[in-house]
Each structure stands twice: as C-alpha cells, then as structure tokens.
Amino acid sequence: MLEKQVVVDLVEAIENGTVQVRTATKIVDDGVEVSRSFHRHVVVPGQDYSQEDAKVQAICAAVQTPDVIAAYEAAQEAAQVKNEA
C-alpha cells in the first residue's frame, strides 16, 4: 500500500532571527521508503507563522522576539535605502 508522509524534518534559526524550514515528502510502499523530496521555505521575523508546524511555531516564538523583529525590519529598511541610492 502506498502512503504519502509529509514531515518537517529540519528547522534552523539564523542569527538575524530568520527561521529556515525544510519539509520532507516521503512515499512509502509497505513500510519501505521508495521516494523522498524536499521543500524549503523561510519564516522572517514579523511574519505570521500561525499556520506553521507546531515545532516551527515554538522555535519562531522563542527566537523572533520584539527586539529581533525590530532589528530585522531596520536592517531591511537600511538595505532598501542603500539599493535605491
């Protein structure tokens, strides 16, 4: 019997508060994995993460403090000003 399993298998917090998430999609045939593929996405400070996996939510809540969010937003604004100059 074929079964599709989707799991968050890697969560990394980066110095600037960005959280990188890797999701593995596995195809299992009678208990034997026959295929695996990956999808990656990023949760930036200040972004709504309420629809993320519970592990991702917990890490975002711990890492993305108000100070981290403010610093991230300031850095983004500074980079945008630099690019416009």
Secondary structure per residue as TSV (DSSP state, phi and psi in degrees):
chain	resnum	aa	ss	phi	psi
A	1	M	-	360.0	128.0
A	2	L	E	-80.6	139.9
A	3	E	E	-138.6	137.7
A	4	K	E	-103.8	127.7
A	5	Q	E	-121.8	129.3
A	6	V	E	-119.3	120.8
A	7	V	E	-136.5	145.6
A	8	V	E	-80.5	114.1
A	9	D	E	-111.5	-4.0
A	10	L	E	-154.6	129.2
A	11	V	E	-133.6	124.9
A	12	E	E	-125.7	132.8
A	13	A	E	-99.8	127.0
A	14	I	-	-96.3	158.3
A	15	E	T	-51.9	-36.4
A	16	N	T	-83.9	5.7
A	17	G	S	96.2	-6.3
A	18	T	-	-67.7	139.2
A	19	V	E	-115.4	122.1
A	20	Q	E	-98.0	133.8
A	21	V	E	-124.0	130.4
A	22	R	E	-115.3	128.4
A	23	T	E	-111.2	130.0
A	24	A	E	-102.5	133.1
A	25	T	E	-110.5	117.8
A	26	K	E	-112.9	139.6
A	27	I	E	-108.1	122.5
A	28	V	E	-119.1	131.4
A	29	D	E	-116.8	110.0
A	30	D	T	50.7	46.6
A	31	G	T	84.2	-3.6
A	32	V	E	-109.5	123.7
A	33	E	E	-69.7	124.9
A	34	V	E	-110.4	-14.7
A	35	S	E	-158.1	148.1
A	36	R	E	-148.0	134.2
A	37	S	E	-135.5	161.2
A	38	F	E	-124.3	150.1
A	39	H	E	-133.0	137.8
A	40	R	E	-122.5	145.2
A	41	H	E	-150.4	168.1
A	42	V	E	-122.9	141.5
A	43	V	E	-113.9	111.7
A	44	V	-	-88.6	154.5
A	45	P	T	-56.0	132.2
A	46	G	T	94.2	-12.5
A	47	Q	S	-78.6	146.0
A	48	D	-	-70.0	119.7
A	49	Y	-	-114.6	19.0
A	50	S	T	-66.2	-20.5
A	51	Q	T	-96.2	2.3
A	52	E	S	-77.2	165.5
A	53	D	-	-55.4	150.6
A	54	A	H	-57.0	-37.4
A	55	K	H	-63.5	-42.4
A	56	V	H	-66.2	-42.3
A	57	Q	H	-59.7	-43.4
A	58	A	H	-63.8	-42.3
A	59	I	H	-68.6	-43.5
A	60	C	H	-60.6	-42.8
A	61	A	H	-62.1	-36.6
A	62	A	H	-77.0	-36.8
A	63	V	H	-91.0	-40.6
A	64	Q	-	-91.2	70.9
A	65	T	-	-74.7	165.9
A	66	P	H	-55.7	-38.0
A	67	D	H	-65.5	-40.7
A	68	V	H	-66.1	-42.1
A	69	I	H	-62.5	-44.8
A	70	A	H	-62.5	-43.1
A	71	A	H	-65.6	-40.4
A	72	Y	H	-63.1	-47.2
A	73	E	H	-63.3	-38.6
A	74	A	H	-64.5	-41.3
A	75	A	H	-65.4	-38.7
A	76	Q	H	-65.3	-41.8
A	77	E	H	-65.5	-41.2
A	78	A	H	-63.1	-39.8
A	79	A	H	-66.6	-37.5
A	80	Q	H	-67.5	-42.1
A	81	V	H	-62.2	-41.2
A	82	K	H	-64.0	-40.6
A	83	N	H	-69.5	-28.3
A	84	E	H	-80.1	-18.6
A	85	A	-	-79.1	360.0
